[in-house]
Amino acid sequence: MTVFSEATDVIFEDSDFSQVATYTASGGEPRQIRVLIENAYSDPQGVGIAGVGISAPMATCRTSDVPAVGRGDTLETEMNGRATVFCVTEAMPDGTGVTLLRLSEV
C-alpha cells in the first residue's frame, strides 16, 4: 500500500472528512460508499460579467467504490440538512484511485 492510498483511506473513512452516500449503478443494487461532497457556486459567464450563477455539486470517492460508474447512475446523500438524490453526469477518475463525480440534482 502506498502512502497516498493510506492517506485516502484515512480521508474516506474519517467521518470528519467524508459522509455516507448510497450509490446505485444503472440497473444495479444500491450500496453504501463514502464521499466528499462539494457544492461550489459557479458563474458560467465569467468574472465581472453579469450572468446567472449556478451550483455545481460534485462528489469525490474511491475509484474502487464506483468501478463502472456511468452517466445516469445515482448518488443519494445529505446536503444542506436534507436527503438529496443526484444523477451522475460525468465521472472523472484521476488515475490515483480517486474519482470525481459531476452531479445534477434529480
C-alpha distances in whole Angstrom, upper triangle without the diagonal:
4,7,8,6,7,10,11,10,13,15,16,16,18,22,23,21,21,23,24,25,27,26,28,28,31,32,29,29,28,25,23,20,20,21,22,25,27,31,32,36,37,40,40,43,42,42,46,47,49,47,45,42,39,36,33,31,27,24,20,18,15,15,14,17,20,19,23,24,27,30,32,29,30,28,30,29,31,32,35,36,36,35,34,33,32,32,29,31,28,25,23,19,18,15,12,12,15,18,22,24,28,30,34,35,37
4,5,5,6,9,10,11,13,14,16,17,18,22,23,20,21,23,24,26,28,26,29,28,32,34,31,31,30,26,25,21,20,21,21,25,26,30,30,34,35,38,38,41,39,40,44,45,46,45,43,40,38,35,32,29,26,23,19,18,15,16,15,18,20,20,23,24,27,30,32,30,30,28,30,29,31,32,35,36,36,35,34,34,32,32,29,30,27,24,21,18,16,14,10,11,14,17,20,24,27,29,33,35,37
4,6,5,6,9,10,11,13,14,15,17,20,20,18,19,22,24,25,28,27,30,30,33,35,32,32,30,27,25,22,20,20,20,23,25,28,29,32,33,36,37,40,38,38,42,43,45,43,42,39,37,33,31,29,25,22,19,17,15,17,17,19,22,22,25,26,29,31,33,31,31,28,30,29,30,31,33,34,35,34,33,33,32,32,29,31,28,24,22,19,17,15,12,12,14,18,20,24,27,29,33,35,37
4,5,5,6,9,10,11,12,14,15,19,19,16,17,20,21,23,25,24,27,27,30,32,30,30,28,25,23,19,17,17,17,20,21,25,25,29,30,33,33,36,34,35,38,40,41,40,38,35,33,30,27,25,21,19,15,14,12,14,15,17,19,19,22,22,25,28,30,27,28,25,27,26,27,28,30,31,32,31,30,30,28,29,26,27,24,21,18,15,13,12,8,9,10,14,17,20,23,26,29,31,34
4,5,5,6,9,10,10,12,14,17,18,16,16,18,19,21,22,21,24,24,28,30,27,27,25,22,20,16,15,15,16,19,21,25,26,29,30,34,34,37,36,36,40,41,42,41,39,36,33,30,27,25,21,18,14,12,10,11,12,14,16,16,20,20,23,26,28,25,25,23,25,24,26,27,29,30,31,29,29,28,27,27,24,26,23,20,18,14,13,12,8,8,9,13,16,19,22,25,28,30,32
4,6,5,6,9,10,11,12,16,16,15,15,18,19,21,23,23,26,26,30,32,29,28,26,23,20,17,15,16,16,20,22,26,27,31,32,35,36,39,38,38,42,43,44,42,41,37,35,31,29,26,23,20,16,14,12,14,14,16,19,19,23,23,26,29,30,28,27,25,26,25,26,27,29,30,31,30,30,30,28,29,27,29,26,23,21,18,17,16,12,11,12,16,18,21,25,27,30,32,34
4,5,5,6,9,10,11,14,14,12,13,16,18,20,23,23,26,26,30,32,29,29,26,23,20,17,14,14,14,18,19,23,24,28,29,32,33,36,35,35,38,40,41,39,38,34,32,29,26,24,20,18,14,13,12,15,15,16,19,20,23,23,26,28,30,27,26,24,25,23,24,25,27,28,29,28,28,28,27,28,25,27,25,22,20,17,15,15,12,11,11,15,17,20,23,25,28,30,32
4,5,5,6,8,10,13,13,11,11,14,15,17,19,19,22,23,26,28,26,25,23,20,17,14,11,11,11,15,17,21,22,25,27,30,31,34,33,33,37,38,39,37,35,32,29,26,23,21,17,14,11,9,8,11,12,13,15,16,20,19,22,24,26,23,23,20,21,20,21,22,25,25,26,25,25,25,23,24,22,24,21,18,17,14,13,13,10,9,8,12,13,16,19,21,25,26,29
4,5,5,6,8,12,13,11,11,13,14,16,18,18,22,22,26,28,25,24,22,18,16,12,10,11,12,16,19,22,24,28,29,33,34,37,36,36,40,41,42,40,38,34,32,28,25,23,19,16,13,10,9,12,12,12,15,17,20,20,23,26,27,24,23,20,21,20,21,23,25,26,26,25,25,25,24,25,23,25,23,20,19,16,16,16,12,10,11,14,16,18,22,23,26,27,29
4,6,5,6,10,10,9,10,13,14,17,20,20,24,25,29,31,28,26,24,20,17,14,11,12,12,16,18,22,24,27,29,33,34,37,36,36,39,41,41,40,38,34,31,28,26,23,20,17,14,12,12,15,15,15,18,20,23,23,26,28,29,26,25,22,22,20,21,22,24,24,26,25,25,26,25,27,25,27,25,22,21,19,18,18,15,14,13,16,17,20,23,24,27,28,30
4,6,6,8,8,6,7,10,12,15,18,18,22,23,27,29,26,25,22,19,16,13,9,9,9,12,15,18,20,24,25,29,30,34,32,32,36,37,38,36,34,30,28,24,22,19,16,13,11,10,10,14,15,14,17,19,22,21,24,25,26,23,22,19,20,17,18,19,21,22,23,22,22,23,22,24,22,24,22,20,19,17,16,17,14,13,11,14,15,17,20,21,24,25,27
4,6,8,9,7,5,8,9,12,14,15,18,20,24,26,23,21,19,15,12,9,6,7,8,11,14,18,20,24,26,29,30,34,33,33,37,38,38,36,34,30,27,24,21,18,15,12,9,8,8,12,12,11,14,16,19,18,21,23,23,20,19,16,17,15,16,17,20,20,21,20,20,20,20,21,19,22,21,18,17,16,16,17,14,12,10,12,13,15,18,19,22,23,25
4,6,9,8,7,9,10,13,15,16,20,22,25,27,24,22,19,16,12,10,7,9,11,14,17,21,23,27,29,33,34,37,36,37,40,41,41,39,37,33,30,26,24,21,18,15,13,11,11,14,14,13,16,18,21,21,24,26,26,23,21,18,18,16,17,19,21,21,22,21,21,22,22,24,22,25,24,21,21,19,19,20,17,15,14,16,17,18,21,22,25,25,27
4,5,6,6,8,10,14,17,19,22,24,28,30,27,25,22,18,15,12,9,10,11,14,16,20,22,26,28,32,33,37,35,36,39,40,40,38,36,32,30,26,24,21,19,16,14,13,14,17,17,16,19,22,25,23,26,28,28,25,23,19,19,16,16,18,20,19,21,20,21,23,23,25,24,27,26,23,23,21,21,22,19,17,16,18,18,20,22,23,26,25,28
4,5,5,6,8,12,15,17,21,24,27,29,26,24,21,18,14,12,9,10,10,12,15,18,21,24,27,31,32,36,35,35,38,39,39,37,34,30,28,24,23,19,18,15,14,14,15,19,19,17,19,23,25,23,26,27,27,24,21,18,17,14,13,15,16,16,17,17,19,20,21,23,23,26,25,23,23,23,23,24,22,19,18,19,19,20,22,21,24,23,25
4,6,8,11,15,18,20,24,26,30,32,29,27,24,21,17,15,12,11,10,12,14,17,19,23,25,29,31,34,33,33,36,37,37,35,33,29,27,23,22,19,18,16,15,15,17,20,21,19,22,25,27,25,28,29,29,26,24,20,19,15,14,15,16,16,18,19,20,22,22,25,24,27,26,24,24,23,23,25,22,21,18,20,19,20,22,22,24,24,26
4,7,11,13,17,18,22,24,27,30,27,26,22,20,16,13,10,9,7,9,11,15,17,20,23,26,28,31,30,30,33,34,35,33,31,27,24,21,19,17,15,12,11,12,14,17,18,17,19,22,24,22,25,26,26,23,21,18,17,14,14,14,16,16,18,18,19,20,20,22,21,24,23,21,20,20,19,21,19,17,15,16,15,17,19,19,22,22,25
4,7,9,13,14,18,20,24,26,23,22,19,16,12,10,6,5,5,8,11,14,16,20,22,26,28,31,30,31,34,35,35,32,30,26,24,20,18,15,13,10,9,9,11,15,16,14,16,19,21,19,22,23,23,20,18,14,14,11,11,12,15,15,16,16,16,17,17,19,18,21,20,18,19,18,18,20,18,16,13,14,14,15,17,17,19,19,22
4,7,10,12,16,19,22,24,21,20,16,14,10,8,5,6,6,8,11,14,17,21,23,27,28,32,31,32,35,35,35,33,30,26,23,20,18,15,13,10,11,10,13,16,17,14,16,19,21,19,21,22,21,18,16,12,11,8,8,10,13,13,13,12,13,14,15,17,17,20,20,19,20,19,21,22,20,18,15,15,15,15,17,16,18,17,19
4,7,9,13,16,19,21,18,16,12,10,6,6,5,6,9,10,14,16,19,23,25,29,30,33,33,34,37,37,37,34,31,28,25,21,20,16,14,11,12,10,12,15,15,12,14,17,19,17,20,21,20,16,14,10,9,7,8,11,14,14,13,11,12,13,14,16,16,20,20,19,20,20,21,23,21,18,16,16,16,15,17,16,18,17,18
4,6,10,13,16,18,15,13,10,8,6,5,6,7,9,10,13,15,18,22,23,27,28,32,32,33,36,36,35,32,29,26,23,19,18,14,13,10,11,10,12,14,15,11,12,16,17,14,16,17,16,13,10,6,5,5,8,10,14,14,12,10,10,10,10,13,13,17,17,16,18,18,20,22,21,18,16,15,14,13,15,13,15,14,15
4,7,10,13,14,12,10,6,5,5,6,9,10,13,13,16,18,21,24,25,29,29,33,34,35,38,38,37,34,31,28,24,21,19,16,15,12,13,12,14,15,15,11,11,15,15,13,15,16,14,11,8,6,5,7,10,13,17,16,14,11,10,9,10,12,12,16,17,16,19,19,22,23,23,19,17,16,16,14,16,14,15,14,14
4,7,10,12,9,8,6,5,6,7,9,10,13,13,16,18,21,24,25,28,28,32,33,35,38,37,36,33,30,28,24,21,19,15,14,11,12,11,12,12,12,9,8,12,12,9,11,13,11,8,6,5,7,9,13,15,19,19,17,13,12,10,10,10,10,14,14,13,16,16,19,21,21,17,15,13,14,11,14,12,14,14,14
4,6,8,6,6,4,6,9,10,13,14,17,16,19,20,23,26,27,30,29,33,34,36,39,38,38,34,31,29,25,23,20,17,16,14,15,14,15,14,14,11,9,12,11,9,10,11,9,6,5,6,9,12,15,18,21,21,19,15,14,11,10,10,10,14,15,14,17,18,21,22,23,19,18,15,16,13,15,13,15,15,14
4,6,5,7,7,9,12,12,15,15,18,18,21,22,25,27,27,30,29,33,34,36,40,38,38,35,32,30,26,24,21,18,17,15,16,14,15,13,13,11,8,10,8,7,7,9,8,5,7,9,12,15,19,20,24,24,22,18,16,13,12,10,10,12,13,12,16,16,20,21,22,18,17,15,15,13,15,14,15,16,15
4,5,9,10,12,15,16,19,19,21,21,23,23,26,28,28,31,29,33,34,37,40,39,38,35,32,30,26,24,22,20,19,17,19,18,18,17,17,14,12,13,10,9,8,9,7,5,8,11,14,17,21,22,26,26,23,20,18,14,13,10,10,12,14,14,17,18,22,23,24,22,20,18,18,15,16,15,15,16,15
4,7,9,12,16,17,21,21,24,24,26,27,30,32,32,34,33,37,38,41,44,42,42,38,35,34,30,28,26,23,22,21,22,20,21,19,18,16,14,14,12,12,11,12,10,9,11,14,16,19,23,25,28,28,25,22,20,16,16,14,14,16,18,17,21,21,25,26,27,24,23,21,21,18,20,18,19,19,17
4,7,9,13,14,18,19,22,22,25,26,29,31,32,35,34,38,39,41,44,43,43,39,36,34,30,28,26,23,21,19,20,18,18,17,16,13,12,12,11,11,12,13,12,9,10,12,14,18,21,24,27,27,24,20,19,16,16,14,14,17,18,17,20,20,24,24,25,22,21,19,20,18,20,18,19,20,18
4,6,10,13,16,18,21,22,25,26,29,32,33,36,35,39,40,42,45,44,44,40,37,35,31,28,26,23,22,19,20,18,18,17,16,13,12,14,13,13,14,16,14,11,11,12,13,16,20,22,26,25,23,19,18,15,16,15,16,19,20,19,22,22,25,26,26,22,22,20,21,19,21,19,20,20,18
4,7,10,13,15,18,18,22,23,26,29,30,33,33,37,38,40,43,42,41,38,35,32,29,26,24,20,19,17,18,16,16,16,15,12,11,14,14,13,14,16,14,10,9,9,10,12,16,19,22,21,19,15,15,12,13,14,14,18,19,18,21,21,24,25,25,21,20,18,19,17,19,17,18,18,16
4,7,10,12,16,17,21,22,26,29,30,33,34,37,38,40,43,42,42,39,36,33,29,26,24,20,19,16,16,13,14,14,13,9,10,13,14,13,15,17,16,12,11,10,10,12,15,18,22,21,19,16,16,14,15,15,15,19,19,18,20,20,22,23,22,19,18,17,18,16,19,18,19,19,18
4,7,10,13,15,18,20,24,27,29,32,33,36,37,38,41,41,41,38,35,32,28,25,23,19,17,14,14,12,12,14,13,9,11,14,15,14,17,19,17,14,12,10,9,10,13,16,19,19,17,14,15,14,15,16,16,19,20,18,20,19,22,22,21,18,16,16,17,16,18,17,19,19,19
4,7,10,12,16,18,21,25,26,30,31,34,34,36,39,39,39,36,33,30,26,23,21,17,15,11,11,8,9,11,10,7,9,12,14,13,16,18,17,14,12,9,10,10,13,15,19,19,18,15,15,14,14,15,15,18,18,16,17,16,18,19,18,14,13,13,14,13,16,16,18,18,19
4,7,10,13,16,19,23,25,28,29,33,32,33,37,37,37,34,32,28,25,21,19,16,13,10,9,7,8,11,11,8,11,14,16,15,18,19,19,16,14,11,11,10,12,14,17,17,17,15,15,15,15,16,16,19,18,16,17,16,17,19,17,14,12,12,13,13,16,15,18,18,20
4,6,10,13,16,19,21,25,26,29,29,30,33,33,33,31,28,25,22,18,16,12,10,6,5,5,8,11,12,10,11,14,16,14,16,18,18,15,13,10,11,9,11,12,15,16,16,14,14,14,13,15,13,16,16,14,14,14,15,17,16,13,10,10,10,10,12,13,16,16,18
4,7,10,13,16,18,22,23,27,26,27,30,31,31,28,26,22,20,16,14,11,8,5,5,7,10,13,15,13,14,17,19,16,18,19,19,17,15,12,13,10,11,11,14,15,16,15,14,15,14,16,15,17,16,14,14,14,15,18,16,14,11,11,9,10,12,13,16,16,19
4,7,10,13,15,19,21,24,24,24,27,28,28,25,23,19,16,12,11,7,6,5,7,9,13,15,17,15,15,19,20,17,18,18,18,16,14,11,11,9,9,8,11,13,13,13,12,13,11,14,13,15,15,14,15,16,17,20,19,17,13,12,10,10,10,10,13,13,16
4,6,10,12,16,17,21,20,21,24,24,24,22,19,16,13,10,8,6,5,6,8,12,15,17,20,18,18,21,22,19,19,19,19,18,16,13,14,12,12,9,11,14,15,15,13,14,13,15,14,15,15,15,15,16,17,20,20,19,15,13,10,10,10,10,12,13,16
4,7,9,13,15,18,18,19,21,22,21,19,16,12,10,6,5,4,6,9,11,15,19,20,23,21,20,23,24,20,20,19,19,18,16,14,14,13,12,9,10,13,14,14,12,14,12,14,14,15,15,16,17,19,20,23,23,22,18,16,13,12,10,9,11,11,15
4,6,10,12,15,15,15,18,18,18,16,14,10,9,6,5,6,8,11,13,17,20,22,25,23,22,25,26,22,22,21,21,21,19,17,18,16,16,12,13,16,17,18,16,17,15,17,16,16,16,17,17,19,20,23,23,23,19,17,14,13,11,12,13,14,17
4,7,10,12,12,12,15,15,15,13,11,7,6,5,6,9,11,14,17,20,24,25,28,27,25,28,28,25,24,22,23,23,21,20,20,19,18,14,14,18,19,20,17,19,17,18,18,17,18,19,19,22,22,26,26,26,22,20,17,16,13,13,13,14,18
4,6,9,9,10,13,13,13,10,9,6,5,6,6,10,12,16,18,21,25,25,29,27,26,28,28,24,23,21,22,23,22,21,22,21,21,17,18,21,22,22,20,20,18,18,18,16,17,19,18,22,22,26,26,26,23,20,17,16,13,13,13,15,19
4,5,6,7,10,9,9,7,7,4,6,9,10,13,15,19,21,25,28,29,32,31,29,31,31,27,26,23,24,26,25,24,25,25,24,21,21,24,25,25,23,23,20,21,21,19,19,21,21,24,25,28,29,30,26,24,20,19,16,16,16,18,21
4,6,9,11,9,10,7,7,7,8,10,10,14,16,20,22,25,28,28,32,31,29,30,29,26,24,22,23,25,25,24,26,26,26,23,23,27,26,27,24,23,21,20,20,17,17,20,20,23,24,27,29,29,26,23,20,19,15,16,16,18,21
4,7,8,6,7,6,8,8,10,13,14,18,20,23,25,29,32,32,35,34,32,34,33,30,28,25,27,29,28,28,29,29,29,26,26,29,29,30,27,27,24,24,23,21,21,24,23,27,27,31,32,33,29,27,23,23,19,20,19,21,24
4,6,6,8,8,10,10,12,14,14,18,20,23,25,28,31,31,35,34,32,34,34,30,29,27,28,30,29,29,30,30,29,26,26,30,30,31,28,28,25,26,25,22,22,24,23,26,26,29,31,32,28,26,23,23,20,21,21,23,26
4,6,8,9,12,11,14,15,16,20,21,25,26,30,33,33,37,36,34,36,36,33,32,30,31,32,32,31,32,31,30,27,26,30,31,32,29,30,27,28,27,25,25,26,25,28,27,31,32,33,30,28,24,25,22,23,23,25,28
4,7,9,12,12,15,18,19,23,24,28,29,33,36,37,40,40,38,40,40,36,35,33,34,35,35,34,35,34,33,29,28,32,33,34,32,33,30,31,30,28,28,30,29,32,31,35,36,37,33,32,28,28,25,26,26,27,30
4,6,10,11,14,17,19,22,24,28,30,33,37,37,40,39,38,39,39,35,34,31,32,34,33,33,34,33,33,29,28,32,33,34,31,32,29,29,29,26,27,29,29,32,32,35,36,37,34,32,28,28,24,25,24,26,29
4,7,9,13,16,18,22,24,28,30,34,37,37,41,40,38,40,39,36,34,31,32,34,33,32,33,32,31,28,27,30,31,32,29,30,28,29,29,26,27,30,30,33,33,37,38,38,35,33,29,28,25,25,23,24,27
4,6,10,13,15,19,22,25,28,31,35,35,38,37,35,37,36,32,31,28,28,30,29,29,30,29,29,25,24,28,28,29,26,27,25,25,25,23,24,27,27,31,31,35,36,36,33,30,26,25,22,21,20,21,24
4,7,10,13,16,19,23,26,29,32,33,36,34,32,35,34,30,28,25,25,27,26,26,26,26,25,22,21,25,25,26,23,23,21,22,22,20,22,25,26,29,30,34,35,35,31,28,24,23,19,19,17,18,20
4,7,10,13,16,20,22,26,29,30,33,32,30,32,32,28,26,24,24,25,24,23,24,23,22,19,18,22,22,23,20,21,19,20,20,19,20,23,23,26,27,31,32,32,28,25,21,20,17,16,15,16,19
4,6,10,13,16,19,23,26,27,30,28,26,29,28,24,23,20,20,22,20,20,20,20,19,16,16,19,19,20,17,17,15,16,17,15,17,20,20,24,25,28,29,29,25,22,19,17,13,13,11,12,15
4,6,10,13,16,19,23,24,27,25,23,26,26,22,21,19,19,20,18,17,17,16,16,12,13,16,16,17,14,15,13,14,15,14,15,18,18,21,23,26,27,26,22,20,16,14,11,10,9,10,14
4,6,10,13,16,20,21,24,22,20,23,23,19,18,16,17,17,16,15,16,15,16,13,14,17,17,17,14,14,11,12,12,11,12,14,15,18,19,23,23,22,19,16,12,11,8,7,8,10,13
4,7,10,13,17,18,21,19,17,20,20,17,16,15,15,15,13,11,12,12,12,10,12,15,15,14,11,11,9,10,10,10,11,13,14,16,18,21,22,20,17,14,11,9,6,5,7,8,12
4,7,10,13,14,17,16,14,17,18,14,14,14,14,14,12,11,12,12,13,11,14,17,16,15,13,12,10,11,9,10,10,10,11,13,14,18,18,17,13,10,7,5,5,6,9,10,14
4,6,10,12,14,12,12,15,16,12,14,14,14,13,11,9,11,10,12,11,14,17,16,15,13,12,10,11,9,11,11,10,10,12,13,16,16,14,10,8,6,5,7,7,11,12,15
4,7,9,12,11,11,13,15,13,15,15,17,15,14,11,13,13,15,14,17,19,19,18,16,16,13,14,12,14,12,10,9,9,10,13,12,11,7,6,5,6,9,11,14,16,18
4,6,8,7,8,11,13,11,14,16,17,14,13,11,13,13,15,16,19,20,20,18,17,16,14,15,13,15,13,10,10,9,11,12,11,9,6,5,7,8,11,13,16,18,20
4,5,5,7,9,12,11,15,17,18,16,16,14,16,16,18,20,23,24,24,21,20,19,18,18,15,17,15,12,11,9,10,11,9,6,5,6,9,11,14,16,19,21,23
4,5,5,6,9,9,12,15,17,14,15,14,17,18,21,22,25,26,26,23,22,20,18,17,14,16,13,10,9,7,9,9,8,5,5,5,9,10,14,16,19,21,23
4,5,5,9,10,14,17,18,15,16,15,18,19,22,23,27,28,27,24,23,21,20,19,16,19,16,13,13,10,12,11,11,7,8,9,12,13,17,19,22,24,25
4,6,9,9,13,16,16,13,13,12,14,15,18,20,24,24,23,21,20,18,17,16,14,17,16,13,14,12,14,14,13,10,9,9,12,12,16,16,20,21,22
4,6,5,9,12,13,10,11,11,14,15,19,20,24,25,23,20,19,17,15,14,11,14,12,9,11,10,13,13,14,10,10,8,10,10,13,14,17,19,19
4,6,9,13,14,12,14,14,18,19,23,24,28,29,27,24,22,20,18,16,14,16,14,10,12,10,13,12,13,10,11,9,12,12,16,17,20,22,22
4,6,10,12,10,13,14,17,20,23,25,28,29,27,24,22,19,17,15,12,14,12,10,12,11,14,14,16,13,13,11,13,12,15,16,19,21,21
4,7,9,7,9,11,14,17,20,21,25,26,24,21,19,16,13,11,8,10,9,7,10,10,14,15,16,13,12,9,11,9,11,12,15,17,17
4,6,6,9,12,15,18,21,22,25,27,25,22,19,16,13,10,7,8,7,7,10,11,15,17,19,16,15,12,12,10,11,11,13,16,16
4,6,9,11,15,18,21,21,24,26,24,21,18,14,11,8,5,5,6,7,11,13,17,19,21,19,17,14,13,10,9,9,11,13,13
4,6,10,13,16,19,19,23,24,21,18,15,12,9,5,5,6,9,10,14,16,20,22,24,21,19,16,15,11,11,10,10,11,10
4,7,10,14,17,18,22,22,20,17,14,10,8,6,5,8,10,10,14,15,19,21,22,19,17,14,14,10,11,10,11,12,11
4,7,10,13,15,18,19,16,13,10,7,6,5,6,9,11,12,15,17,20,22,23,20,18,15,14,10,11,9,9,10,9
4,7,10,12,15,16,14,10,8,6,5,6,7,11,12,12,15,16,19,21,22,19,16,14,13,10,11,8,10,9,10
4,7,9,13,13,10,7,6,4,6,9,11,14,16,16,19,20,22,25,24,21,19,17,15,13,13,11,11,10,10
4,6,10,10,8,6,6,7,8,11,13,16,17,17,19,20,23,25,24,21,19,17,15,13,14,12,13,11,12
4,7,6,5,4,6,9,11,14,16,19,20,20,22,23,25,27,26,24,21,19,18,16,16,14,14,12,13
4,5,6,6,6,9,11,14,16,18,19,20,21,23,24,27,27,24,21,19,17,15,15,13,13,11,13
4,6,8,9,12,14,17,19,21,22,23,24,26,27,30,29,28,24,23,20,19,18,15,15,13,15
4,7,9,13,15,19,21,23,25,25,27,28,29,32,31,29,26,24,22,21,20,18,18,15,17
4,6,10,13,16,19,21,23,24,26,28,29,32,31,29,26,24,22,20,19,16,16,12,14
4,7,10,14,16,19,21,22,24,25,28,30,30,27,24,22,20,18,18,15,14,11,11
4,7,10,13,15,18,19,21,23,25,28,28,25,22,20,18,15,15,11,10,7,8
4,7,10,13,15,16,19,21,24,27,27,24,21,19,17,13,13,9,9,6,6
4,6,9,12,13,16,18,21,24,24,22,19,16,14,10,9,6,5,4,5
4,6,9,11,14,17,20,23,24,21,19,15,13,9,9,6,5,6,6
4,6,7,11,13,16,19,20,18,15,12,10,6,6,5,7,9,10
4,7,10,13,16,19,21,20,17,13,11,7,6,6,7,10,11
4,7,10,13,16,18,16,14,10,8,6,5,7,10,13,15
4,6,10,12,14,13,10,7,6,5,6,9,12,15,17
4,6,9,11,11,9,5,5,6,8,11,15,18,20
4,6,8,7,6,4,6,8,11,14,18,21,23
4,6,7,6,6,8,11,13,17,20,23,26
4,6,7,8,11,14,17,20,23,26,28
4,6,8,11,15,18,21,25,27,29
4,7,10,13,17,19,23,25,27
4,7,10,13,16,20,22,24
4,6,10,12,16,19,21
4,7,10,13,16,18
4,6,10,12,15
4,7,10,13
4,7,9
4,6
4
